Amino acid sequence: LLGSGLGLNEENEQLVCRLLKNIKIPTVIDGDALSILSKHLELLENHEGPWILTPHHGEFKRFVNFNQTSELVDQANAFAKKYHVTLVLKGPHTLISDGNETYRIMSGNKGMSSAGMGDTLAGIISSFLGQGYLPKDAAILGTYLHGLCGDEVYKENYTVVASKVIDQIPQMMKKMKKD
C-alpha cells in the first residue's frame, strides 16, 4: 500500500516515483501517491507490477477529464484498459474496473463520507492482496467488505467513522462466510 497518510513534499514525490519505477509486486496506490502519480503519467505507461488505484471522483479527474457522471463508466474502463490497472473509483456505489469487466459495489452508504474511510478501504484491499488474491478479486472483496461493515455501523449511527468500520471486520467476514 503506497500513499495513505504520506504527505505531499518533494522528498516524498521522489520516493514515490522511485518506488513506482521499480516495484514489481501487487500494490494499492492511494491518497497522496495518487496525487504524485497524476503528475507523472509516464509511470503508468511502463509499470511492471499489478496496480490497484483507489481514487475518488475528484482524484480521478486529475487523470481523466470528464464532464458528466454518465461518462464515468466509459472513462474508468478506458483508463483501466489503457494502463493495465485495476481501478477502484470510490463514491456512491463504488465502481471497479480492470478494463475488461466492470463491477458496481452496492454495499456502503452516505454516512461513510468521513475522514480515514479511504485509508481503511485501501488497507482492507491490501490485506486481501497480501493473502494472495488477484488484484481484481482483492478490490471487489475489499470494497464489498468495507461497505458491509459501514452498513452495519450506519444502522446505529448517522456518521460512520473508520475505527468502527475496522471493528466490524471480523463479524462481517464471519457473516460473509456463512452466506
Backbone as CSV, one residue per row, in Angstrom:
resi,resn,N_x,N_y,N_z,CA_x,CA_y,CA_z,C_x,C_y,C_z
1,LEU,0.860,-1.175,0.000,0.000,0.000,0.000,0.894,1.221,0.000
2,LEU,0.657,2.106,-0.931,1.506,3.280,-1.068,0.637,4.534,-1.120
3,GLY,0.893,5.472,-0.217,0.272,6.774,-0.312,-0.589,7.202,0.845
4,SER,-1.191,6.287,1.568,-2.078,6.668,2.672,-1.287,7.382,3.756
5,GLY,-1.685,8.605,4.083,-1.040,9.377,5.128,0.371,9.829,4.817
6,LEU,0.764,9.788,3.563,2.144,10.066,3.173,2.540,11.528,3.327
7,GLY,1.734,12.427,2.799,2.091,13.841,2.786,2.737,14.218,1.468
8,LEU,2.469,15.436,1.027,2.986,15.909,-0.249,4.151,16.852,-0.025
9,ASN,5.331,16.421,-0.449,6.511,17.269,-0.455,7.492,16.682,-1.468
10,GLU,8.540,17.391,-1.755,9.498,16.983,-2.794,10.146,15.632,-2.473
11,GLU,10.513,15.441,-1.229,11.161,14.186,-0.834,10.228,12.990,-1.051
12,ASN,8.961,13.139,-0.643,8.001,12.047,-0.832,7.692,11.826,-2.303
13,GLU,7.668,12.898,-3.081,7.430,12.751,-4.519,8.547,11.929,-5.157
14,GLN,9.786,12.217,-4.802,10.916,11.458,-5.343,10.850,10.000,-4.893
15,LEU,10.489,9.782,-3.636,10.383,8.426,-3.105,9.307,7.630,-3.854
16,VAL,8.129,8.219,-4.010,7.036,7.532,-4.697,7.424,7.224,-6.143
17,CYS,8.001,8.175,-6.828,8.418,7.945,-8.219,9.437,6.816,-8.306
18,ARG,10.395,6.819,-7.395,11.416,5.767,-7.388,10.783,4.400,-7.116
19,LEU,9.880,4.344,-6.157,9.206,3.077,-5.846,8.370,2.592,-7.022
20,LEU,7.591,3.495,-7.614,6.707,3.090,-8.702,7.489,2.655,-9.949
21,LYS,8.678,3.169,-10.132,9.518,2.736,-11.265,10.027,1.315,-11.069
22,ASN,10.171,0.900,-9.828,10.852,-0.364,-9.539,9.984,-1.452,-8.931
23,ILE,8.829,-1.124,-8.451,8.013,-2.100,-7.734,7.421,-3.123,-8.702
24,LYS,7.494,-4.376,-8.303,7.008,-5.456,-9.160,5.916,-6.288,-8.483
25,ILE,5.640,-6.007,-7.245,4.624,-6.764,-6.515,3.275,-6.037,-6.613
26,PRO,2.178,-6.767,-6.390,0.867,-6.109,-6.401,0.838,-4.968,-5.384
27,THR,0.342,-3.806,-5.816,0.392,-2.603,-4.991,-0.904,-1.822,-5.092
28,VAL,-1.398,-1.369,-3.945,-2.524,-0.446,-3.892,-1.943,0.953,-3.836
29,ILE,-2.377,1.805,-4.747,-1.903,3.190,-4.801,-3.064,4.077,-4.399
30,ASP,-2.872,4.819,-3.316,-3.950,5.576,-2.685,-3.442,6.952,-2.274
31,GLY,-4.356,7.805,-1.892,-4.048,9.077,-1.259,-3.026,9.922,-1.995
32,ASP,-2.004,10.341,-1.265,-1.008,11.252,-1.826,-0.192,10.615,-2.947
33,ALA,-0.052,9.297,-2.957,0.648,8.649,-4.070,-0.149,8.813,-5.369
34,LEU,-1.480,8.869,-5.272,-2.293,9.146,-6.465,-2.031,10.561,-6.974
35,SER,-1.935,11.510,-6.059,-1.649,12.893,-6.457,-0.305,12.981,-7.166
36,ILE,0.682,12.278,-6.644,2.017,12.283,-7.254,1.971,11.579,-8.612
37,LEU,1.307,10.442,-8.669,1.215,9.694,-9.926,0.522,10.508,-11.015
38,SER,-0.466,11.303,-10.644,-1.182,12.108,-11.642,-0.268,13.145,-12.300
39,LYS,0.838,13.488,-11.651,1.824,14.417,-12.216,2.899,13.692,-13.024
40,HIS,2.908,12.354,-12.947,3.936,11.545,-13.611,3.267,10.376,-14.341
41,LEU,2.431,10.711,-15.310,1.669,9.680,-16.013,2.553,8.675,-16.749
42,GLU,3.784,9.057,-17.047,4.687,8.125,-17.714,4.925,6.874,-16.871
43,LEU,4.779,6.995,-15.552,4.949,5.835,-14.672,3.828,4.816,-14.882
44,LEU,2.670,5.292,-15.268,1.544,4.391,-15.544,1.782,3.574,-16.806
45,GLU,2.492,4.143,-17.738,2.650,3.502,-19.039,3.626,2.333,-19.024
46,ASN,4.525,2.282,-18.074,5.574,1.262,-18.113,5.710,0.460,-16.818
47,HIS,4.681,0.407,-16.006,4.833,-0.311,-14.735,4.816,-1.822,-14.950
48,GLU,5.466,-2.536,-14.032,5.573,-3.986,-14.157,4.625,-4.734,-13.242
49,GLY,4.435,-4.262,-12.035,3.596,-4.987,-11.087,2.120,-4.671,-11.260
50,PRO,1.269,-5.566,-10.793,-0.169,-5.268,-10.815,-0.489,-4.126,-9.846
51,TRP,-1.172,-3.114,-10.341,-1.520,-1.958,-9.518,-3.029,-1.849,-9.369
52,ILE,-3.434,-1.453,-8.172,-4.820,-1.085,-7.898,-4.797,0.384,-7.509
53,LEU,-5.492,1.213,-8.266,-5.599,2.642,-7.967,-6.952,2.886,-7.318
54,THR,-6.979,3.688,-6.248,-8.203,3.893,-5.473,-8.606,5.368,-5.376
55,PRO,-8.814,6.040,-6.507,-9.202,7.458,-6.428,-10.696,7.645,-6.156
56,HIS,-11.031,8.771,-5.532,-12.430,9.208,-5.546,-12.605,10.040,-6.812
57,HIS,-13.815,10.473,-7.081,-14.100,11.157,-8.348,-13.185,12.358,-8.583
58,GLY,-12.947,13.162,-7.551,-12.083,14.336,-7.696,-10.660,13.956,-8.041
59,GLU,-10.147,12.901,-7.410,-8.791,12.439,-7.726,-8.730,11.865,-9.134
60,PHE,-9.787,11.184,-9.555,-9.802,10.600,-10.898,-9.782,11.688,-11.968
61,LYS,-10.364,12.844,-11.665,-10.353,13.958,-12.631,-8.929,14.462,-12.893
62,ARG,-8.009,14.188,-12.014,-6.609,14.563,-12.260,-5.986,13.684,-13.338
63,PHE,-6.560,12.508,-13.550,-6.064,11.575,-14.558,-6.845,11.671,-15.863
64,VAL,-8.157,11.839,-15.754,-9.052,11.805,-16.910,-10.051,12.950,-16.782
65,ASN,-10.190,13.715,-17.840,-11.154,14.810,-17.831,-12.515,14.288,-18.278
66,PHE,-13.487,14.374,-17.407,-14.851,14.007,-17.761,-15.783,15.068,-17.206
67,ASN,-16.876,15.307,-17.910,-17.817,16.351,-17.503,-19.081,15.804,-16.882
68,GLN,-19.549,14.698,-17.387,-20.810,14.128,-16.940,-20.557,12.841,-16.164
69,THR,-21.332,12.625,-15.132,-21.233,11.377,-14.395,-21.538,10.201,-15.312
70,SER,-22.364,10.422,-16.317,-22.706,9.348,-17.257,-21.481,8.876,-18.045
71,GLU,-20.449,9.700,-18.145,-19.220,9.324,-18.854,-18.280,8.498,-17.973
72,LEU,-18.574,8.451,-16.699,-17.653,7.872,-15.730,-17.323,6.407,-16.003
73,VAL,-18.312,5.597,-16.284,-18.063,4.171,-16.507,-17.166,3.974,-17.722
74,ASP,-17.485,4.643,-18.821,-16.668,4.508,-20.023,-15.246,5.007,-19.788
75,GLN,-15.123,6.131,-19.110,-13.787,6.684,-18.837,-12.979,5.767,-17.919
76,ALA,-13.641,5.223,-16.908,-12.965,4.314,-15.978,-12.487,3.059,-16.702
77,ASN,-13.339,2.486,-17.521,-12.962,1.280,-18.270,-11.807,1.550,-19.222
78,ALA,-11.890,2.654,-19.936,-10.831,3.002,-20.892,-9.503,3.226,-20.170
79,PHE,-9.545,3.912,-19.040,-8.341,4.176,-18.255,-7.721,2.868,-17.759
80,ALA,-8.540,2.005,-17.162,-8.034,0.737,-16.631,-7.436,-0.128,-17.737
81,LYS,-8.083,-0.142,-18.882,-7.592,-0.936,-20.014,-6.285,-0.366,-20.563
82,LYS,-6.250,0.949,-20.759,-5.066,1.591,-21.326,-3.824,1.377,-20.460
83,TYR,-4.001,1.502,-19.143,-2.845,1.451,-18.249,-2.667,0.105,-17.539
84,HIS,-3.518,-0.864,-17.851,-3.399,-2.209,-17.264,-3.400,-2.155,-15.734
85,VAL,-4.417,-1.498,-15.201,-4.573,-1.387,-13.751,-5.979,-1.843,-13.367
86,THR,-6.148,-2.090,-12.096,-7.480,-2.264,-11.534,-7.836,-0.932,-10.895
87,LEU,-8.967,-0.385,-11.291,-9.395,0.917,-10.805,-10.551,0.739,-9.836
88,VAL,-10.397,1.285,-8.644,-11.461,1.316,-7.647,-11.870,2.777,-7.537
89,LEU,-12.931,3.136,-8.226,-13.383,4.518,-8.276,-14.403,4.733,-7.164
90,LYS,-13.916,5.313,-6.064,-14.713,5.444,-4.847,-15.818,6.476,-5.014
91,GLY,-16.944,6.176,-4.437,-18.087,7.072,-4.460,-19.336,6.281,-4.172
92,PRO,-20.491,6.912,-4.371,-21.733,6.150,-4.185,-21.705,4.951,-5.132
93,HIS,-21.843,3.777,-4.580,-21.781,2.538,-5.355,-20.472,2.492,-6.139
94,THR,-19.408,2.298,-5.417,-18.054,2.276,-5.959,-17.964,1.402,-7.203
95,LEU,-17.252,1.918,-8.185,-17.056,1.244,-9.467,-15.679,0.604,-9.478
96,ILE,-15.614,-0.646,-9.915,-14.341,-1.343,-10.041,-14.222,-1.824,-11.475
97,SER,-13.077,-1.527,-12.091,-12.840,-1.961,-13.467,-11.399,-2.416,-13.628
98,ASP,-11.230,-3.486,-14.384,-9.887,-3.906,-14.792,-9.699,-3.662,-16.285
99,GLY,-10.640,-2.936,-16.892,-10.586,-2.652,-18.319,-11.331,-3.666,-19.163
100,ASN,-11.600,-4.821,-18.587,-12.358,-5.863,-19.284,-13.724,-6.083,-18.656
101,GLU,-13.760,-6.033,-17.338,-15.004,-6.222,-16.597,-15.193,-5.058,-15.639
102,THR,-16.453,-4.729,-15.412,-16.787,-3.618,-14.523,-17.795,-4.102,-13.488
103,TYR,-17.598,-3.650,-12.263,-18.478,-4.024,-11.160,-18.899,-2.774,-10.413
104,ARG,-20.131,-2.760,-9.935,-20.611,-1.730,-9.016,-20.843,-2.425,-7.687
105,ILE,-20.260,-1.906,-6.653,-20.421,-2.484,-5.323,-21.558,-1.736,-4.630
106,MET,-22.591,-2.462,-4.272,-23.800,-1.837,-3.746,-23.777,-1.689,-2.227
107,SER,-22.799,-2.263,-1.549,-22.709,-2.041,-0.108,-22.095,-0.663,0.129
108,GLY,-22.320,-0.121,1.303,-21.828,1.211,1.645,-22.969,2.203,1.697
109,ASN,-22.700,3.374,2.263,-23.764,4.357,2.482,-23.182,5.755,2.631
110,LYS,-24.057,6.745,2.626,-23.627,8.144,2.680,-22.957,8.509,4.004
111,GLY,-23.222,7.775,5.048,-22.590,8.048,6.340,-21.092,7.762,6.342
112,MET,-20.613,7.092,5.296,-19.206,6.715,5.235,-18.312,7.800,4.647
113,SER,-18.860,8.938,4.347,-18.059,10.055,3.824,-17.384,10.766,4.992
114,SER,-16.400,10.116,5.565,-15.729,10.681,6.736,-14.227,10.404,6.659
115,ALA,-13.498,11.115,7.488,-12.030,11.038,7.485,-11.543,9.609,7.728
116,GLY,-10.558,9.215,6.968,-9.935,7.918,7.153,-10.630,6.763,6.455
117,MET,-11.779,7.027,5.852,-12.535,5.942,5.237,-11.798,5.364,4.016
118,GLY,-11.190,6.230,3.209,-10.426,5.750,2.053,-9.195,4.962,2.468
119,ASP,-8.542,5.410,3.530,-7.382,4.684,4.046,-7.790,3.294,4.534
120,THR,-8.948,3.233,5.170,-9.461,1.951,5.654,-9.725,1.012,4.485
121,LEU,-10.383,1.523,3.450,-10.641,0.712,2.261,-9.341,0.225,1.637
122,ALA,-8.381,1.117,1.476,-7.091,0.737,0.882,-6.403,-0.345,1.713
123,GLY,-6.497,-0.233,3.017,-5.903,-1.241,3.898,-6.575,-2.595,3.773
124,ILE,-7.900,-2.602,3.667,-8.624,-3.870,3.518,-8.261,-4.528,2.190
125,ILE,-8.247,-3.746,1.121,-7.867,-4.296,-0.185,-6.442,-4.844,-0.131
126,SER,-5.538,-4.099,0.492,-4.144,-4.548,0.623,-4.045,-5.859,1.389
127,SER,-4.887,-6.024,2.400,-4.831,-7.268,3.172,-5.239,-8.460,2.310
128,PHE,-6.223,-8.270,1.432,-6.598,-9.357,0.521,-5.482,-9.638,-0.492
129,LEU,-4.822,-8.590,-0.964,-3.665,-8.804,-1.853,-2.590,-9.624,-1.143
130,GLY,-2.326,-9.273,0.113,-1.315,-9.966,0.900,-1.656,-11.427,1.162
131,GLN,-2.944,-11.750,1.089,-3.379,-13.136,1.268,-3.333,-13.921,-0.047
132,GLY,-2.930,-13.244,-1.130,-2.761,-13.933,-2.397,-3.906,-13.805,-3.385
133,TYR,-4.898,-12.997,-3.064,-5.993,-12.784,-4.016,-5.490,-12.008,-5.227
134,LEU,-6.056,-12.278,-6.374,-5.756,-11.497,-7.572,-6.229,-10.065,-7.367
135,PRO,-5.592,-9.079,-8.004,-5.954,-7.677,-7.774,-7.446,-7.370,-7.943
136,LYS,-8.059,-7.843,-9.013,-9.491,-7.564,-9.214,-10.319,-8.165,-8.091
137,ASP,-10.005,-9.398,-7.693,-10.755,-10.061,-6.628,-10.532,-9.367,-5.284
138,ALA,-9.293,-8.950,-5.017,-8.993,-8.227,-3.777,-9.778,-6.920,-3.731
139,ALA,-9.863,-6.234,-4.876,-10.602,-4.967,-4.939,-12.088,-5.188,-4.703
140,ILE,-12.652,-6.205,-5.331,-14.081,-6.483,-5.178,-14.390,-6.906,-3.741
141,LEU,-13.654,-7.874,-3.230,-13.905,-8.358,-1.869,-13.682,-7.253,-0.830
142,GLY,-12.583,-6.532,-0.986,-12.272,-5.468,-0.029,-13.314,-4.367,-0.028
143,THR,-13.747,-3.968,-1.197,-14.746,-2.894,-1.290,-16.089,-3.351,-0.753
144,TYR,-16.468,-4.577,-1.082,-17.741,-5.108,-0.575,-17.704,-5.218,0.954
145,LEU,-16.621,-5.782,1.493,-16.493,-5.933,2.946,-16.496,-4.573,3.635
146,HIS,-15.772,-3.633,3.093,-15.718,-2.274,3.631,-17.126,-1.677,3.710
147,GLY,-17.873,-1.781,2.625,-19.232,-1.257,2.603,-20.165,-1.996,3.537
148,LEU,-20.027,-3.316,3.616,-20.855,-4.126,4.507,-20.628,-3.713,5.965
149,CYS,-19.364,-3.523,6.331,-19.038,-3.056,7.686,-19.639,-1.675,7.934
150,GLY,-19.508,-0.801,6.942,-20.083,0.542,7.066,-21.598,0.509,7.193
151,ASP,-22.248,-0.381,6.462,-23.708,-0.511,6.558,-24.124,-0.969,7.954
152,GLU,-23.354,-1.855,8.543,-23.665,-2.337,9.889,-23.537,-1.207,10.910
153,VAL,-22.480,-0.418,10.798,-22.279,0.713,11.717,-23.372,1.756,11.517
154,TYR,-23.769,1.973,10.269,-24.757,3.001,9.924,-26.139,2.707,10.517
155,LYS,-26.417,1.459,10.812,-27.706,1.102,11.421,-27.931,1.839,12.735
156,GLU,-26.838,2.138,13.441,-26.935,2.759,14.768,-26.361,4.172,14.826
157,ASN,-25.752,4.650,13.724,-25.043,5.925,13.743,-25.332,6.723,12.483
158,TYR,-25.377,8.035,12.613,-25.569,8.901,11.453,-24.282,9.037,10.649
159,THR,-23.162,9.137,11.361,-21.854,9.219,10.718,-21.091,7.941,11.022
160,VAL,-20.466,7.397,10.012,-19.694,6.164,10.155,-18.221,6.558,10.224
161,VAL,-17.573,6.225,11.321,-16.149,6.542,11.454,-15.318,5.294,11.162
162,ALA,-14.129,5.529,10.666,-13.267,4.449,10.188,-12.982,3.405,11.268
163,SER,-12.741,3.841,12.487,-12.406,2.877,13.544,-13.556,1.908,13.806
164,LYS,-14.777,2.377,13.667,-15.938,1.490,13.869,-16.081,0.505,12.709
165,VAL,-15.722,0.944,11.504,-15.722,0.029,10.352,-14.709,-1.089,10.597
166,ILE,-13.529,-0.718,11.038,-12.478,-1.700,11.314,-12.934,-2.702,12.366
167,ASP,-13.613,-2.198,13.395,-14.105,-3.083,14.463,-15.093,-4.132,13.945
168,GLN,-15.792,-3.825,12.868,-16.805,-4.733,12.318,-16.236,-5.826,11.418
169,ILE,-14.983,-5.704,11.008,-14.429,-6.634,10.014,-14.578,-8.099,10.424
170,PRO,-14.183,-8.505,11.626,-14.298,-9.937,11.951,-15.741,-10.463,11.881
171,GLN,-16.692,-9.685,12.396,-18.087,-10.138,12.382,-18.634,-10.227,10.954
172,MET,-18.289,-9.255,10.110,-18.816,-9.246,8.743,-18.135,-10.334,7.897
173,MET,-16.870,-10.619,8.176,-16.214,-11.726,7.460,-16.870,-13.050,7.828
174,LYS,-17.205,-13.200,9.102,-17.898,-14.413,9.542,-19.261,-14.503,8.854
175,LYS,-19.964,-13.368,8.782,-21.269,-13.355,8.122,-21.124,-13.692,6.634
176,MET,-20.117,-13.129,5.966,-19.888,-13.418,4.553,-19.605,-14.899,4.332
177,LYS,-18.891,-15.505,5.257,-18.547,-16.919,5.122,-19.801,-17.788,5.222
178,LYS,-20.752,-17.393,6.066,-21.999,-18.155,6.233,-22.895,-18.040,5.018
179,ASP,-22.904,-16.823,4.391,-23.829,-16.571,3.267,-23.472,-17.291,2.023
